[in-house]
C-alpha cells in the first residue's frame, strides 16, 4: 500500500510541474523593423505597432495624403520655363468683351518677312523681323510694301519687337537678351542695352517703354537708361494671359498679339490690357484674317499691330504674310 501511495504522490508532482510550465510567459520574436516611406519630406512608418497575440483582429492605418500643387504656385517651387509653362485651364468665358473686325483695305507685304514688330509713324511703316540670319529693321512704304531702308542684325541675333521713342528706334532680341537702339533717320546703331528676361514685344505710352517676355508679365522701362521701373501681371479675371508677343499702345490701352495659345475659344486673338491694373478689357478675334497660303505654316501667326494715331487707322499683319490689312474693330455681335 505504501508503494502505491508513493506512485500517486509522484504522479501528482509531475502533473503540477507540467501545468506550471504551460502557464509561464513565452519568449516572443523581435518585431521586424518597419518599412519607411517619405511624404512631403517626413518619414512615416508603414507598419502598425506589435500588439499582444489575439489582442486585435485588424489594424487600420490612416492613409497618407500628399497635396498636389499647380506648377509654380507652391512656395519654394520655381515655375516652369515661360515657353513650357502649365497654367490653370482658362475659364469657360472671358470677363471681358470680345470684338471682331471689319476689313477696310489691304496692301502688299513681303511674304518672306518674319514680322516681330510693327510701328506706323508719319505715314511710314517701320518693321522688325526675326530669324537667325534673317533679322532686320526696315522702313516700308505701306501702299506697296516696298522696303525703302533696311539694316540687318548679326546672324547670332534673333530680332523681336520694335518701338520708336522720339528720334530713336528700340529693337529687342529674343534669347540674346539684348536691345539695339538706332537713329530713326539713318538706322545707325547709337546704343545697346541688356536685360534679364527673354525679349518679345515692346511699345511705349509716351512716358515709359513697355516690354513683354513671353510670360504674363509686362515690364515698364526708362527710355533713357532702359532700367526697369515697374511691372504688371496680365490677367483675365484670375486667368494669367501668357505669350504676349507684339505690343502696341492704343488710346490708353496695351494691345498684344497672343502667340500660339488659345483663350476662351479664340485661336488668333489680340488682347487689350489696362496698363494700370493688368486686367484684360477686351479681346479681338482676328483668326479669319490668316491668308490661305499661310494656313499650313504653324509659325505664320498674326504678329504685327500698327496704329496711325493721327487718322485713327489700325493695321495688322503676320509672320510671312503676303498682306498688310487695315481693319476696323467692331463688337462681335454686330
Protein Blocks (a to p, Z undefined) as FASTA:
>chain_A
ZZmmmmmmmmmmmmmmmmmmmmpccddddddddddddeehiacdfbdcdddehkagbdcd
dddddddddehkaghiacddfkloccddddfbdfbdcdddddfbdcdddfkbccfbdcde
ehiacdddedehiaccddddfknopafbdcdddfkbccdddddehjaccdddfklopacd
ddfklopafbdcddfbdcfbdcdehlaccddehiabdcdddfklopafbdcdddehjacc
ehiabdddeehiacdddehiaeehiabbcddddfknopafbdcdfklmpcfklmmmmklc
cedddddfknopacdddehiabdcddddddfkZZ
